[in-house]
Amino acid sequence: MEKTSFECDCEVVHSDILEQVKKQIPKENDIYDLADFFKVLGDSTRAKIMWALDLHEMCVCDLAVLLNMTKSAISHQLSTLKENNLVKFRREGKMVFYSLSDNHVKEIFEKGFEHIKEEK
């Protein structure tokens, strides 16, 4: 049977590399948290909201009009984003404005978009 390009044809274990990686690999719970973080970003509606909030802080009403959705649906998605520390809010009288929670989130979102736009 012919090997695919994904199969390793060596029989040597690179123990020095294995030891180095074992010392640096995150704990299992941290890996699960990281996977959950990317799952939250994996929803197209939430990605649209993140895109809008990357450009400017916005209220629920503005997001609903922009994305042609109900305020309830936007609020639900914002709640998920807020629970995962991806967005924050500030009150101005009766108005609530949402924005990305910090520069880390902004950079991750923008780098992800940059990556998918790269020529393959």
N, C-alpha and C positions, 0 to 999 in steps of 0.2 A: 504494500500500500504506500502511495506517495505521501510524503509529509507536506502539510501546508506551511506557508511562511510564518504562521503563528506558533508552530511547534519548535521547541528547543531540541537541538540534535546533540547537545553535549551531555556528558555523564558526570561532570565535575560539579561539585557543590562549592560555591564561592562563599565559604564560611566567614571571611572577613567582612564581606558586604552584608551578609545576613545578620551578623552581630551588630554592625553599625546601624542598620535599619531597625532591628528589634529594639535598640535603645531609644530610637527617636519616634517610633510609631505611636500615635495617640492611644489613650485608653479606649476600650470598647464603647463605653458610654459617650465619650466625646465624638467618636466616629458616627454613632447613631444620631447624635444631636446635629452634626454636620449634614448628614443625609436628610434629616428632617428640614433643616434650613433650606436646602436646595429643593426639596419637595414643595415648600411654600412658594418659592419663586417659579415653580414649574407649572403654574396655572396661568393661562393666557389673559384672563381678566385681571388677575393681580399684576401681571407683567405690564398691562396697559396702564393700570393705576400707578405703578412704580415709574413708568415712563413719564407720565404726566407730572408726577410729584418730583421727578428728577429735574424737570424744567421750571416748576414753580409750585409754591404751596397753594393748596386749593381746599375749598370746602366741599362737603358731600354734594350739595346741589350742583356746583360747577362740574364735578366729576360725573355726576349722573347725566347731565346734559351732554358733556363731551363724549361720553361712552355710550349714550343712548340706552341707559339702564335706569332702573328705579333707584330712588334714594335708599330704599331698604336693601337692595342687592349690593349697592356700593358700601353701605354701612357694614354689612356682613363681611365683605372682603377686607375692608379697613380694619375690622376687629381682628381678623386672622393675622393681618400684617402687623398690627400693634402688639398682639400677643407674642409674636416672634421678634419683637424689637426691630422691625424694619421701618416702621413709621412712627412719628410722634405727632402730637397735636398741641395747639395753643388756643386759648379762648380769647376772643375779643368781643366783649359784651355777650350777646346771644349767639354769635357766630363762632364756629370751631373750624380752625384751619389745620390741614394735615400737611406734613412734609416728610421727607426721608429722615430717618432717625439720626444719621451721622454721616461723615465722609466715607467711612468704611463701606456702608451700604451703597452709597453713591458710586464708589470706585468699583465694587463688585458688580453692580448692575451695568455700569458703563463698559467695564472690561469684558463682561459676558457678551454684550452686544457687539463690541469690537471683534471678539473672537468669531462669532457666527458670521460676520460680514467679511472676514478674511477670505481671500481667494484660495481655493483649494487646489 
